[in-house]
Structure formats: structure tokens, C-alpha cells
């Protein structure tokens, strides 16, 4: 298949959806301009509103659904959190809550990155061919010279041995 690689894949869309879902909690206004700006920071490409809102996977517009849900959450938070009586103690606590939520959001992103790096490291380890004798020698503390006396493992596919052709006794 020739042409450009698709930039907005389902995996990228799920990352953008996670960013959108966190916007109301971080008190970031849920607007398409903010979604475009944050997706550009997260993914590295500034998608336009049309592409973000219309792209479908398995018949679902993932980003548009996440946007509408985040917008509803933002509306509910605006109506529910407006205190009738604002006191100085409340405003100090509200400021502290905001700081802790921002810190929590940053730590969640850092944890997500760390988990992704660990999964990548594990995949790289599992996909790399290794000689078990060397790994056993390292784990038991034996010198590798004892295990090296064993014939090295060949990485080439083995060819099947042919049975010798036995001629009949009468010939």
C-alpha cells in the first residue's frame, strides 16, 4: 500500500481520549482548541477539529465521544462546585486541592510513561534470543568457562539427517 502512513491511529486516538478525559479534573476548559493544542503536545502533530471529531473506529467516534463526555463533566462541575458562601478557609483548601490534583495528574502521566517503558524493556528482553547456559551461569555465579565447555548453540536451522541407503545382501 503506497502513500502516507496514517497519523491518527486508534492507539493515538485513545491517548487523545485520555487527555480529554483528564481536562475537567485539571480545570482546563474543554474546547476543541484546547484539545488540538494538548494533542499536539502529547502526540506531536496538530490535528484539525474535523479530523478529530469525524474519525471513526469500529463505527465509534472515540474522540468525539470523549469530548462530549468531558464537556458534560465540566458543566456538572461548574454547577456543583459554585459555593454559596465563599470563605477564606474554603478558598485556601480549594487552592490546595487544585495543587494536589495537578500533582496527581502529573504523577499519573509519569506512571503511565514508566509502565510503557517497562513493557517495552520486557518485550525487548523476551524477543532477544539468549543462550540459557549463560543466563544460568550469571544467576548461579558460576564462571562461564564451565558452561562454555558445552558445545555452543547454533543459530542456524538444523538439516535433517539422511538415513544411509542399505543395499540388499544379494547384490
MODA-V749570 format. One record per residue. N is the residue number from 1. RES is the residue in three letters. OMEGA is omega in radians with two decimals (* if undefined). D_FIRST is the distance of its C-alpha to the first C-alpha in Angstrom with 1 decimal. Layout:
BEGIN
n:res:omega:d_first
N:RES:OMEGA:D_FIRST
N:RES:OMEGA:D_FIRST
END
This chain:
BEGIN
n:res:omega:d_first
1:UNK:-3.10:0.0
2:UNK:3.09:3.8
3:UNK:-3.12:6.8
4:UNK:3.03:9.3
5:UNK:-3.14:9.6
6:UNK:-3.10:11.6
7:UNK:-3.10:15.2
8:UNK:3.12:17.1
9:UNK:-3.14:16.2
10:UNK:3.13:18.8
11:UNK:3.11:20.4
12:UNK:3.12:20.9
13:UNK:3.12:22.3
14:UNK:3.06:24.7
15:UNK:3.13:25.9
16:UNK:3.11:26.5
17:UNK:3.11:28.3
18:UNK:3.10:30.6
19:UNK:-3.13:31.5
20:UNK:-3.11:32.3
21:UNK:-3.12:34.4
22:UNK:-3.07:36.4
23:UNK:-3.11:37.2
24:UNK:-3.14:40.3
25:UNK:3.12:41.9
26:UNK:3.14:41.5
27:UNK:3.02:43.1
28:UNK:-3.14:40.1
29:UNK:-3.12:40.0
30:UNK:3.07:37.1
31:UNK:-3.14:35.7
32:UNK:3.10:32.2
33:UNK:3.11:33.1
34:UNK:3.11:34.0
35:UNK:3.13:30.9
36:UNK:-3.12:28.8
37:UNK:-3.12:31.0
38:UNK:3.10:30.9
39:UNK:3.09:27.2
40:UNK:3.10:26.9
41:UNK:-3.04:29.4
42:UNK:-3.00:27.8
43:UNK:-3.13:24.0
44:UNK:3.11:24.3
45:UNK:3.13:22.6
46:UNK:3.11:24.7
47:UNK:3.11:22.9
48:UNK:-3.06:24.8
49:UNK:-3.11:26.9
50:UNK:-3.11:24.9
51:UNK:-3.11:21.7
52:UNK:-3.04:23.8
53:UNK:-3.03:25.8
54:UNK:-3.06:23.4
55:UNK:-3.09:20.4
56:UNK:2.98:20.6
57:UNK:-3.12:19.8
58:UNK:3.09:21.2
59:UNK:-3.13:23.2
60:UNK:3.05:24.8
61:UNK:-3.01:24.9
62:UNK:-3.06:25.6
63:UNK:3.12:26.4
64:UNK:3.11:28.5
65:UNK:3.13:30.4
66:UNK:3.13:31.1
67:UNK:-3.11:32.3
68:UNK:3.09:34.6
69:UNK:3.14:36.0
70:UNK:3.11:36.7
71:UNK:3.10:38.3
72:UNK:3.12:40.6
73:UNK:3.13:41.5
74:UNK:3.12:42.3
75:UNK:3.13:44.6
76:UNK:3.14:46.4
77:UNK:3.13:47.0
78:UNK:-3.12:48.4
79:UNK:-3.06:50.8
80:UNK:-3.00:51.8
81:UNK:3.13:52.3
82:UNK:-3.10:54.5
83:UNK:3.12:57.8
84:UNK:-3.11:61.0
85:UNK:3.14:63.0
86:UNK:3.09:61.5
87:UNK:-3.12:63.6
88:UNK:3.14:63.2
89:UNK:3.13:62.8
90:UNK:-3.12:59.9
91:UNK:3.09:58.2
92:UNK:3.12:58.5
93:UNK:3.12:57.0
94:UNK:3.11:54.2
95:UNK:3.12:53.4
96:UNK:3.11:53.5
97:UNK:3.14:51.2
98:UNK:3.12:48.7
99:UNK:-3.13:48.8
100:UNK:3.10:48.3
101:UNK:3.10:45.4
102:UNK:3.10:43.7
103:UNK:3.12:44.4
104:UNK:3.12:43.2
105:UNK:3.13:39.9
106:UNK:3.13:39.5
107:UNK:3.09:40.4
108:UNK:3.11:37.9
109:UNK:3.12:35.1
110:UNK:3.10:36.4
111:UNK:3.12:36.7
112:UNK:3.10:33.1
113:UNK:-3.13:31.9
114:UNK:3.11:34.3
115:UNK:3.13:33.1
116:UNK:3.11:29.4
117:UNK:3.14:30.6
118:UNK:3.10:32.6
119:UNK:3.10:29.9
120:UNK:3.12:27.6
121:UNK:3.13:30.7
122:UNK:3.10:31.3
123:UNK:3.14:27.7
124:UNK:3.12:28.0
125:UNK:-3.09:31.4
126:UNK:-3.10:30.4
127:UNK:-3.14:27.4
128:UNK:3.11:29.5
129:UNK:-3.10:31.4
130:UNK:3.06:35.1
131:UNK:-3.08:38.3
132:UNK:-3.12:40.4
133:UNK:3.12:43.6
134:UNK:3.12:43.0
135:UNK:3.12:42.2
136:UNK:3.13:45.3
137:UNK:3.11:47.4
138:UNK:-3.08:46.3
139:UNK:-3.13:47.0
140:UNK:3.13:50.4
141:UNK:3.10:51.5
142:UNK:3.03:52.2
143:UNK:-3.09:51.7
144:UNK:-3.11:48.7
145:UNK:3.12:51.0
146:UNK:-3.14:52.2
147:UNK:-3.14:48.8
148:UNK:3.13:47.7
149:UNK:3.10:50.3
150:UNK:-3.11:48.0
151:UNK:-3.14:45.6
152:UNK:3.14:42.3
153:UNK:3.12:39.3
154:UNK:3.13:37.1
155:UNK:-3.11:33.3
156:UNK:3.12:32.8
157:UNK:-3.13:32.5
158:UNK:3.07:35.9
159:UNK:-3.11:36.6
160:UNK:3.11:38.8
161:UNK:3.10:42.4
162:UNK:3.08:43.8
163:UNK:3.12:47.2
164:UNK:3.13:49.9
165:UNK:3.14:51.0
166:UNK:3.14:54.6
167:UNK:3.12:56.6
168:UNK:-3.05:59.3
169:UNK:-3.06:62.8
170:UNK:-3.07:64.5
171:UNK:*:62.6
END
